[in-house]
Amino acid sequence: MNAHAEDLSPRAFRTWLLVIVVLAALLRGLFPAADPPWETTVGIVWHDEGAWTHNARNKALWGVWTLDAWNPMYIAPVFSGLEYLAFKAFGVGLRQARLVPEVLGILSVLVMALGVARLGGRRAGAIAAALLATNYVYVMWNRTAMMEGPMVAFMCIAWYGAVRAESNARWAWLAAAGALLAFFTKAAAAFFVAAVGLETLLTLWVAGRDPQRARAAWITIVALAVCGAGALAAFVVPNWEEFWFYNVQISVLRKPAYTLNAFADRVTQFPVLHDVFTRMAFATAIGSAAALGVLARWRRVSSGERLLVLWVGLGALELIVHDVGNERRFIFFIPALTALTALVLGGQRTIVPEEAASISRRHALLTLPLVAFAAYVVMATFMRLAFLYEIRPVVRLSAALAVATTIAVYASWPRLTRALSTARFSPRAGMAVALLVAAGSVVQYAQWAAGRTYANYAASVELGRQLPEGTLVHGKLANGLALENRIRPIFVGRGFGNYDDRKTRDDVRYILTYIAPSLGYESQAGNPVIRDVLDAYPDWRIIMTFDVRETATGRDRAALIDKFGKPSAKD
């Protein structure tokens, strides 16, 4: 049966899309002040919300971006600008801060659905919308006032522009602008800008005599150059020292080790350290296989499909080179793997394309490292369930299974690929599987909602009752608890952000820090800087404590500390 014959009608697609977008809005908008997941974390560090919205809050409350030496706007100017607009329009608060990623998250669901529908049919588009709208990890990051959700949303917008540009070259401006907006939301999106540029060059190479695709590629190059030059002139060059310091010295040169052992560790730990791939195990497996399938016909596929593969491939390479230790860095995989999965489930793609069976084993061996690594990622995704948070057994067993799988694939070439190239999800089966996967994600959300807490929000409100407007308070946790009051937090980072004078700020009377699970817990990674402040003021005393939620124990405590140890006016 022709898969196109069973595609959704335009009216049915619009109805499905409307229902799914409403669902996406509900999942992102309900309980807006609730704590992010902490019993079964998805990598969200809640007190980072106040830190990354710091400059926007300054501008909204006091009319200036910078009041101290912590300047995240040089890391995230687009995010800071959007947060300021939200604060300006609706006031400063936790709900308002989360509005930006919520709205952009909903928009990302819509544009990915529309883009996939153009590539693989309307049914595939509806499937992409359902999977992305409900993906538990993605939903939770869309609910958090941090840069990752908006960054990924702009990547989705850029990808949609690239898809539309194949039929109308003017959309290439959206592809270029979206990619650069993603970069200036968080510089970790640099790989995606490179992916858009590389795909443009590949299109010029393989487009042949197709003037439409060639024109779109040239407009993309021009748009990247024009938008990039505008960003350089308006923001980067005037703030070059700060831009270099925050985006290169702090984010690139300071953190990762670049030794062979470090690279080996990052390769093996890539799918093992975090829950992202395991929580979306089905999309990880199908999406990875689909990505390899695109390589088998990469000259004939659309620019949109190639860009999805470059999105995943260059993104993985960037993490292996730089850092796999933070779960937040893996969020960008979710839309791309979801789109690749939806193209298969939509009924118009096989997991392995027919072209693969005609490729000789000798040529197929050129992709052996990619096949082996993809097999390792998929195996580790499932093996983690047997050895939760035990790295060594997962790495060893997954590596052994990946080697066995890779050998089996090439030993049976092309018989296995020929068999798989005829395997296709029927349209109804694909929709049923997608709805089942989406339902599983909604169950995870429901479990979180049933046990949700508001400890961090309540602590921020209570702090505002205790301290007058404009009170200076030391510590990263002061930023985290600043969105529901009017204190002035003085961030202290490791080697940046009010670090140099941390021991001599006698004008700052108060400190906010964890005392449980341990003193200074928020800054323990390598250098507990808040303890430097406490050591410089040995007479400090705890004035009051607050329940907060960060670790799975549920017994975390923050403390408001008087650095000078004298009774405050409220005592």
KARACOR-V231204 format. One record per helix or strand. SS is the DSSP state (H for helix, E for strand). FROM is the first residue (numbers start at 1). LEN is the number of residues. Records with the same first field share a line. If there is no record, write none. Layout:
# KARACOR-V231204
SS->FROM-LEN / FROM-LEN
This chain:
# KARACOR-V231204
H->3-4 / 10-20 / 48-5 / 54-9 / 72-3 / 77-14 / 94-27 / 122-13 / 136-7 / 147-19 / 169-17 / 187-20 / 211-43 / 260-10 / 276-4 / 281-16 / 303-20 / 327-4 / 333-13 / 354-5 / 361-23 / 391-21 / 415-6 / 427-24 / 455-12 / 476-5 / 521-3 / 529-8
E->472-3 / 488-3 / 510-7 / 541-8 / 556-7
